[in-house]
Amino acid sequence: MKIQEIIEKLDTLFPNPQTELKFENDFQLLVAIIMSAQTTDKQVNKINEIFFTKFSTPQELYALWEEEIKKNINKIWLYNSKAKNIFLTAKMLCEEYNEKIPENIIELQKLPGVGIKTAKVWLSVVKNESYLAVDTHVHRVLNRLWIVKTKTPLETDKVAEKKLKKEDLARLHHTLILFGRYYCTAKKPKCSDCIITHLCPYKEKNL
């Protein structure tokens, strides 16, 4: 089956794929994921070298207040709305969850700024749950490989979850993100050096 060969090939390319976001605990990871929307992990990590020295718990972040959070993350895209969501998430965790992040995917999405992708990334990293978090990279790769034929990441998420086996979702999560980030890029994808070119219909258009 095509998908199994793709998985096996990409496993050799990324034998131990992990998130590139830097964090010291589960809460900092959640904050970093919220920050990373439409922003590179590299930029988020650069900001968090300082920002993460100021808090490690929801209560400590809640005490910073929203304006202080803005000052710390104002070099990322949409920092105003992200700062508000980060502050409100810390507030909600303190007031309603005893500072504990919910581990149910539905409950997790009740937190401000936490959508389906953020929830799946967090659960995949922290709890090793079998989720494929579809960002722009994953959406692009799956469509180029004709595994899905969709127009939005949200649509890709729904189709992929039905089409792929649960164990495949877990194996592909970080692998597809990294593959899309460094090989199957939006502009000038490296088709001539790609390990799965022979399985990809897109190569005919690009090469």
CYANA upper distance limits for C-alpha pairs under 8 A (distance plus 0.5 A):
  1 MET  CA      5 GLU  CA      7.15
  2 LYS  CA      6 ILE  CA      6.75
  2 LYS  CA    199 LEU  CA      7.77
  3 ILE  CA      7 ILE  CA      6.68
  3 ILE  CA    147 ILE  CA      8.33
  4 GLN  CA      8 GLU  CA      6.71
  5 GLU  CA      9 LYS  CA      6.63
  6 ILE  CA     10 LEU  CA      6.58
  6 ILE  CA    196 ILE  CA      7.05
  6 ILE  CA    199 LEU  CA      8.08
  7 ILE  CA     11 ASP  CA      6.47
  7 ILE  CA    168 ASP  CA      8.35
  7 ILE  CA    171 ARG  CA      7.99
  7 ILE  CA    172 LEU  CA      7.48
  8 GLU  CA     12 THR  CA      7.23
  9 LYS  CA     13 LEU  CA      7.25
  9 LYS  CA    195 ILE  CA      7.17
  9 LYS  CA    196 ILE  CA      7.29
 10 LEU  CA     14 PHE  CA      6.52
 10 LEU  CA     15 PRO  CA      8.38
 10 LEU  CA    175 THR  CA      7.40
 10 LEU  CA    179 PHE  CA      8.45
 10 LEU  CA    195 ILE  CA      7.98
 10 LEU  CA    196 ILE  CA      8.34
 11 ASP  CA     15 PRO  CA      5.45
 11 ASP  CA     16 ASN  CA      8.39
 11 ASP  CA    175 THR  CA      8.07
 13 LEU  CA    195 ILE  CA      8.42
 14 PHE  CA    175 THR  CA      6.87
 17 PRO  CA    174 HIS  CA      6.03
 17 PRO  CA    175 THR  CA      6.24
 17 PRO  CA    178 LEU  CA      8.22
 18 GLN  CA    125 VAL  CA      8.37
 18 GLN  CA    174 HIS  CA      6.34
 19 THR  CA    125 VAL  CA      7.94
 19 THR  CA    174 HIS  CA      7.02
 20 GLU  CA     41 ASP  CA      6.99
 20 GLU  CA     42 LYS  CA      8.46
 21 LEU  CA     29 LEU  CA      7.96
 21 LEU  CA     32 ALA  CA      7.41
 21 LEU  CA     33 ILE  CA      8.30
 21 LEU  CA     41 ASP  CA      6.16
 21 LEU  CA     42 LYS  CA      8.16
 21 LEU  CA     44 VAL  CA      7.99
 21 LEU  CA     45 ASN  CA      6.74
 22 LYS  CA     29 LEU  CA      7.93
 22 LYS  CA     32 ALA  CA      8.41
 22 LYS  CA     45 ASN  CA      6.47
 23 PHE  CA     28 GLN  CA      6.09
 23 PHE  CA     29 LEU  CA      5.91
 23 PHE  CA     32 ALA  CA      8.10
 23 PHE  CA     52 PHE  CA      8.38
 24 GLU  CA     28 GLN  CA      6.98
 24 GLU  CA     29 LEU  CA      8.00
 24 GLU  CA     56 SER  CA      8.37
 25 ASN  CA     29 LEU  CA      6.88
 25 ASN  CA     56 SER  CA      7.73
 26 ASP  CA     30 LEU  CA      6.90
 26 ASP  CA    126 VAL  CA      7.25
 27 PHE  CA     31 VAL  CA      6.88
 27 PHE  CA     56 SER  CA      7.61
 27 PHE  CA     57 THR  CA      7.08
 27 PHE  CA     58 PRO  CA      7.66
 27 PHE  CA    101 ILE  CA      7.87
 28 GLN  CA     32 ALA  CA      6.59
 28 GLN  CA     52 PHE  CA      7.69
 28 GLN  CA     56 SER  CA      7.03
 28 GLN  CA     57 THR  CA      8.34
 29 LEU  CA     33 ILE  CA      6.66
 29 LEU  CA    122 TRP  CA      7.77
 30 LEU  CA     34 ILE  CA      6.85
 30 LEU  CA    118 THR  CA      8.26
 30 LEU  CA    122 TRP  CA      6.89
 31 VAL  CA     35 MET  CA      6.75
 31 VAL  CA     86 ILE  CA      6.97
 32 ALA  CA     36 SER  CA      6.61
 32 ALA  CA     44 VAL  CA      7.29
 32 ALA  CA     45 ASN  CA      8.48
 32 ALA  CA     48 ASN  CA      8.37
 33 ILE  CA     37 ALA  CA      7.53
 33 ILE  CA    118 THR  CA      6.66
 33 ILE  CA    121 VAL  CA      8.23
 33 ILE  CA    122 TRP  CA      8.17
 34 ILE  CA     82 LYS  CA      7.42
 34 ILE  CA     86 ILE  CA      7.88
 34 ILE  CA    113 GLY  CA      6.75
 34 ILE  CA    114 VAL  CA      7.26
 34 ILE  CA    118 THR  CA      7.24
 35 MET  CA     39 THR  CA      7.75
 35 MET  CA     44 VAL  CA      7.17
 35 MET  CA     76 ILE  CA      8.18
 35 MET  CA     79 TYR  CA      8.38
 35 MET  CA     82 LYS  CA      6.82
 36 SER  CA     40 THR  CA      6.66
 36 SER  CA     41 ASP  CA      6.57
 36 SER  CA     44 VAL  CA      6.72
 38 GLN  CA     77 TRP  CA      7.31
 39 THR  CA     43 GLN  CA      7.38
 39 THR  CA     44 VAL  CA      7.59
 39 THR  CA     76 ILE  CA      7.05
 39 THR  CA     77 TRP  CA      6.78
 40 THR  CA     44 VAL  CA      6.93
 41 ASP  CA     45 ASN  CA      6.49
 42 LYS  CA     46 LYS  CA      6.74
 43 GLN  CA     47 ILE  CA      6.91
 43 GLN  CA     76 ILE  CA      7.83
 44 VAL  CA     48 ASN  CA      6.60
 44 VAL  CA     76 ILE  CA      7.89
 45 ASN  CA     49 GLU  CA      6.74
 46 LYS  CA     50 ILE  CA      8.40
 47 ILE  CA     51 PHE  CA      6.74
 47 ILE  CA     72 ASN  CA      7.92
 47 ILE  CA     73 ILE  CA      7.02
 47 ILE  CA     75 LYS  CA      8.28
 48 ASN  CA     52 PHE  CA      5.63
 48 ASN  CA     53 THR  CA      8.38
 49 GLU  CA     53 THR  CA      7.59
 50 ILE  CA     54 LYS  CA      7.85
 51 PHE  CA     55 PHE  CA      8.06
 51 PHE  CA     72 ASN  CA      6.61
 51 PHE  CA     73 ILE  CA      8.17
 52 PHE  CA     56 SER  CA      7.38
 54 LYS  CA     60 GLU  CA      8.22
 54 LYS  CA     61 LEU  CA      8.14
 55 PHE  CA     60 GLU  CA      5.68
 55 PHE  CA     61 LEU  CA      5.99
 56 SER  CA     60 GLU  CA      7.17
 56 SER  CA     61 LEU  CA      7.93
 57 THR  CA     61 LEU  CA      6.90
 57 THR  CA     99 GLU  CA      7.99
 58 PRO  CA     62 TYR  CA      6.44
 58 PRO  CA     90 ALA  CA      5.16
 58 PRO  CA     91 LYS  CA      7.75
 58 PRO  CA     93 LEU  CA      7.08
 58 PRO  CA     94 CYS  CA      6.87
 58 PRO  CA     99 GLU  CA      6.42
 59 GLN  CA     63 ALA  CA      6.70
 59 GLN  CA     90 ALA  CA      7.24
 59 GLN  CA     91 LYS  CA      8.10
 59 GLN  CA     94 CYS  CA      6.69
 59 GLN  CA     99 GLU  CA      7.70
 60 GLU  CA     64 LEU  CA      7.33
 61 LEU  CA     65 TRP  CA      7.79
 61 LEU  CA     87 PHE  CA      7.62
 61 LEU  CA     90 ALA  CA      6.93
 62 TYR  CA     87 PHE  CA      6.44
 62 TYR  CA     88 LEU  CA      8.49
 62 TYR  CA     90 ALA  CA      5.88
 62 TYR  CA     91 LYS  CA      6.24
 64 LEU  CA     68 GLU  CA      6.23
 64 LEU  CA     69 ILE  CA      7.12
 65 TRP  CA     69 ILE  CA      7.00
 65 TRP  CA     87 PHE  CA      7.11
 66 GLU  CA     70 LYS  CA      6.81
 66 GLU  CA     83 ALA  CA      6.61
 66 GLU  CA     84 LYS  CA      6.45
 66 GLU  CA     87 PHE  CA      6.09
 67 GLU  CA     71 LYS  CA      6.93
 67 GLU  CA     83 ALA  CA      8.35
 68 GLU  CA     72 ASN  CA      7.02
 69 ILE  CA     73 ILE  CA      6.87
 69 ILE  CA     83 ALA  CA      6.16
 69 ILE  CA     87 PHE  CA      8.02
 70 LYS  CA     74 ASN  CA      6.02
 70 LYS  CA     79 TYR  CA      6.93
 70 LYS  CA     80 ASN  CA      6.72
 70 LYS  CA     83 ALA  CA      5.87
 73 ILE  CA     79 TYR  CA      6.62
 73 ILE  CA     83 ALA  CA      7.92
 74 ASN  CA     79 TYR  CA      5.86
 74 ASN  CA     80 ASN  CA      8.05
 75 LYS  CA     79 TYR  CA      7.73
 78 LEU  CA     82 LYS  CA      6.68
 79 TYR  CA     83 ALA  CA      6.26
 80 ASN  CA     84 LYS  CA      6.84
 81 SER  CA     85 ASN  CA      6.70
 82 LYS  CA     86 ILE  CA      6.50
 82 LYS  CA    113 GLY  CA      7.61
 83 ALA  CA     87 PHE  CA      6.58
 84 LYS  CA     88 LEU  CA      6.60
 85 ASN  CA     89 THR  CA      6.39
 85 ASN  CA    112 PRO  CA      5.47
 85 ASN  CA    113 GLY  CA      5.59
 86 ILE  CA     90 ALA  CA      6.75
 86 ILE  CA    112 PRO  CA      7.68
 86 ILE  CA    113 GLY  CA      7.59
 87 PHE  CA     91 LYS  CA      6.68
 88 LEU  CA     92 MET  CA      6.49
 88 LEU  CA    111 LEU  CA      8.35
 88 LEU  CA    112 PRO  CA      6.71
 89 THR  CA     93 LEU  CA      6.58
 89 THR  CA    111 LEU  CA      5.88
 89 THR  CA    112 PRO  CA      5.84
 89 THR  CA    113 GLY  CA      8.06
 90 ALA  CA     94 CYS  CA      6.68
 90 ALA  CA     99 GLU  CA      8.32
 91 LYS  CA     95 GLU  CA      6.60
 92 MET  CA     96 GLU  CA      6.03
 92 MET  CA     97 TYR  CA      7.51
 92 MET  CA    111 LEU  CA      7.61
 93 LEU  CA     97 TYR  CA      5.25
 93 LEU  CA     98 ASN  CA      6.66
 93 LEU  CA     99 GLU  CA      5.17
 93 LEU  CA    100 LYS  CA      6.89
 93 LEU  CA    101 ILE  CA      7.23
 94 CYS  CA     98 ASN  CA      5.73
 94 CYS  CA     99 GLU  CA      5.16
 94 CYS  CA    100 LYS  CA      8.48
 95 GLU  CA     99 GLU  CA      8.20
 97 TYR  CA    101 ILE  CA      7.50
 97 TYR  CA    102 PRO  CA      7.99
101 ILE  CA    108 LEU  CA      7.80
102 PRO  CA    107 GLU  CA      6.53
102 PRO  CA    108 LEU  CA      5.90
103 GLU  CA    107 GLU  CA      7.83
103 GLU  CA    108 LEU  CA      7.00
103 GLU  CA    123 LEU  CA      7.66
104 ASN  CA    108 LEU  CA      6.42
105 ILE  CA    109 GLN  CA      6.91
105 ILE  CA    116 ILE  CA      8.40
105 ILE  CA    119 ALA  CA      6.67
105 ILE  CA    120 LYS  CA      7.84
105 ILE  CA    123 LEU  CA      8.26
106 ILE  CA    110 LYS  CA      7.50
107 GLU  CA    111 LEU  CA      8.11
108 LEU  CA    114 VAL  CA      7.48
108 LEU  CA    119 ALA  CA      6.67
109 GLN  CA    114 VAL  CA      5.57
109 GLN  CA    115 GLY  CA      5.93
109 GLN  CA    116 ILE  CA      7.14
109 GLN  CA    119 ALA  CA      6.89
110 LYS  CA    114 VAL  CA      7.56
114 VAL  CA    118 THR  CA      5.96
114 VAL  CA    119 ALA  CA      6.68
115 GLY  CA    119 ALA  CA      6.61
116 ILE  CA    120 LYS  CA      6.60
116 ILE  CA    133 ALA  CA      8.24
117 LYS  CA    121 VAL  CA      6.63
117 LYS  CA    133 ALA  CA      5.49
117 LYS  CA    134 VAL  CA      6.64
117 LYS  CA    135 ASP  CA      7.56
118 THR  CA    122 TRP  CA      6.70
118 THR  CA    133 ALA  CA      8.00
119 ALA  CA    123 LEU  CA      6.64
120 LYS  CA    124 SER  CA      6.35
120 LYS  CA    131 TYR  CA      6.25
120 LYS  CA    132 LEU  CA      7.33
120 LYS  CA    133 ALA  CA      5.80
121 VAL  CA    125 VAL  CA      6.67
121 VAL  CA    131 TYR  CA      8.09
121 VAL  CA    132 LEU  CA      8.23
121 VAL  CA    133 ALA  CA      6.12
122 TRP  CA    126 VAL  CA      6.35
122 TRP  CA    127 LYS  CA      8.22
123 LEU  CA    127 LYS  CA      5.54
123 LEU  CA    128 ASN  CA      6.84
123 LEU  CA    129 GLU  CA      6.08
123 LEU  CA    131 TYR  CA      8.16
124 SER  CA    128 ASN  CA      5.00
124 SER  CA    129 GLU  CA      5.09
124 SER  CA    130 SER  CA      6.89
124 SER  CA    131 TYR  CA      6.48
124 SER  CA    132 LEU  CA      8.45
124 SER  CA    170 ALA  CA      8.00
125 VAL  CA    129 GLU  CA      8.11
128 ASN  CA    170 ALA  CA      8.41
129 GLU  CA    170 ALA  CA      7.59
130 SER  CA    166 LYS  CA      6.55
130 SER  CA    167 GLU  CA      6.94
130 SER  CA    169 LEU  CA      6.36
130 SER  CA    170 ALA  CA      4.84
131 TYR  CA    166 LYS  CA      8.08
131 TYR  CA    169 LEU  CA      5.99
131 TYR  CA    170 ALA  CA      5.98
131 TYR  CA    173 HIS  CA      7.38
132 LEU  CA    157 ASP  CA      8.01
132 LEU  CA    161 GLU  CA      8.07
132 LEU  CA    169 LEU  CA      5.44
132 LEU  CA    170 ALA  CA      6.71
132 LEU  CA    172 LEU  CA      7.29
132 LEU  CA    173 HIS  CA      5.19
133 ALA  CA    138 VAL  CA      8.41
133 ALA  CA    157 ASP  CA      7.73
133 ALA  CA    173 HIS  CA      6.78
134 VAL  CA    138 VAL  CA      5.80
134 VAL  CA    139 HIS  CA      6.52
134 VAL  CA    153 PRO  CA      6.32
134 VAL  CA    154 LEU  CA      7.79
134 VAL  CA    156 THR  CA      7.53
134 VAL  CA    157 ASP  CA      6.13
135 ASP  CA    139 HIS  CA      6.59
135 ASP  CA    153 PRO  CA      6.63
135 ASP  CA    177 ILE  CA      8.06
136 THR  CA    140 ARG  CA      6.53
136 THR  CA    153 PRO  CA      6.84
137 HIS  CA    141 VAL  CA      6.71
137 HIS  CA    176 LEU  CA      7.66
137 HIS  CA    177 ILE  CA      6.08
137 HIS  CA    179 PHE  CA      8.46
137 HIS  CA    180 GLY  CA      5.22
137 HIS  CA    181 ARG  CA      6.85
137 HIS  CA    185 THR  CA      8.06
137 HIS  CA    186 ALA  CA      8.44
138 VAL  CA    142 LEU  CA      6.56
138 VAL  CA    153 PRO  CA      8.40
138 VAL  CA    176 LEU  CA      6.04
138 VAL  CA    177 ILE  CA      6.13
138 VAL  CA    180 GLY  CA      6.98
139 HIS  CA    143 ASN  CA      6.78
139 HIS  CA    152 THR  CA      7.73
139 HIS  CA    153 PRO  CA      5.76
139 HIS  CA    156 THR  CA      6.61
140 ARG  CA    144 ARG  CA      6.66
140 ARG  CA    180 GLY  CA      7.88
140 ARG  CA    186 ALA  CA      8.02
141 VAL  CA    145 LEU  CA      6.66
141 VAL  CA    176 LEU  CA      7.66
141 VAL  CA    180 GLY  CA      6.66
141 VAL  CA    184 CYS  CA      7.07
142 LEU  CA    146 TRP  CA      6.65
142 LEU  CA    147 ILE  CA      5.79
142 LEU  CA    148 VAL  CA      6.29
142 LEU  CA    149 LYS  CA      8.49
143 ASN  CA    147 ILE  CA      6.60
143 ASN  CA    148 VAL  CA      5.70
143 ASN  CA    149 LYS  CA      5.94
143 ASN  CA    150 THR  CA      7.32
144 ARG  CA    200 CYS  CA      7.34
144 ARG  CA    201 PRO  CA      7.27
144 ARG  CA    202 TYR  CA      5.81
145 LEU  CA    199 LEU  CA      7.79
145 LEU  CA    200 CYS  CA      5.49
145 LEU  CA    201 PRO  CA      6.65
145 LEU  CA    202 TYR  CA      7.26
146 TRP  CA    200 CYS  CA      8.25
146 TRP  CA    201 PRO  CA      7.72
148 VAL  CA    156 THR  CA      7.26
148 VAL  CA    159 VAL  CA      7.44
148 VAL  CA    160 ALA  CA      7.48
149 LYS  CA    156 THR  CA      8.29
150 THR  CA    155 GLU  CA      6.58
150 THR  CA    156 THR  CA      6.22
151 LYS  CA    155 GLU  CA      7.28
151 LYS  CA    156 THR  CA      8.02
152 THR  CA    156 THR  CA      6.72
153 PRO  CA    157 ASP  CA      6.56
154 LEU  CA    158 LYS  CA      7.02
155 GLU  CA    159 VAL  CA      6.79
156 THR  CA    160 ALA  CA      6.31
157 ASP  CA    161 GLU  CA      6.63
158 LYS  CA    162 LYS  CA      7.16
159 VAL  CA    163 LYS  CA      6.53
160 ALA  CA    164 LEU  CA      6.11
161 GLU  CA    165 LYS  CA      8.16
161 GLU  CA    166 LYS  CA      8.20
161 GLU  CA    169 LEU  CA      7.94
164 LEU  CA    168 ASP  CA      6.74
164 LEU  CA    169 LEU  CA      6.99
165 LYS  CA    169 LEU  CA      6.89
166 LYS  CA    170 ALA  CA      7.25
167 GLU  CA    171 ARG  CA      6.95
168 ASP  CA    172 LEU  CA      6.50
169 LEU  CA    173 HIS  CA      6.58
171 ARG  CA    175 THR  CA      7.61
172 LEU  CA    176 LEU  CA      6.10
173 HIS  CA    177 ILE  CA      7.23
174 HIS  CA    178 LEU  CA      6.65
175 THR  CA    179 PHE  CA      6.46
176 LEU  CA    180 GLY  CA      6.40
177 ILE  CA    181 ARG  CA      6.55
178 LEU  CA    182 TYR  CA      6.56
178 LEU  CA    183 TYR  CA      8.40
179 PHE  CA    183 TYR  CA      5.76
179 PHE  CA    184 CYS  CA      6.50
180 GLY  CA    184 CYS  CA      4.93
180 GLY  CA    185 THR  CA      5.82
180 GLY  CA    186 ALA  CA      8.38
181 ARG  CA    185 THR  CA      6.25
183 TYR  CA    189 PRO  CA      6.36
183 TYR  CA    190 LYS  CA      5.82
183 TYR  CA    191 CYS  CA      8.16
183 TYR  CA    194 CYS  CA      7.55
184 CYS  CA    189 PRO  CA      5.21
184 CYS  CA    190 LYS  CA      6.72
184 CYS  CA    191 CYS  CA      7.82
185 THR  CA    189 PRO  CA      5.11
185 THR  CA    190 LYS  CA      7.92
189 PRO  CA    206 ASN  CA      8.43
190 LYS  CA    194 CYS  CA      6.59
191 CYS  CA    197 THR  CA      6.69
191 CYS  CA    203 LYS  CA      6.65
191 CYS  CA    206 ASN  CA      7.76
191 CYS  CA    207 LEU  CA      7.39
192 SER  CA    197 THR  CA      8.00
192 SER  CA    207 LEU  CA      7.70
196 ILE  CA    200 CYS  CA      7.08
197 THR  CA    203 LYS  CA      6.92
201 PRO  CA    205 LYS  CA      8.35
202 TYR  CA    206 ASN  CA      6.95
203 LYS  CA    207 LEU  CA      6.10
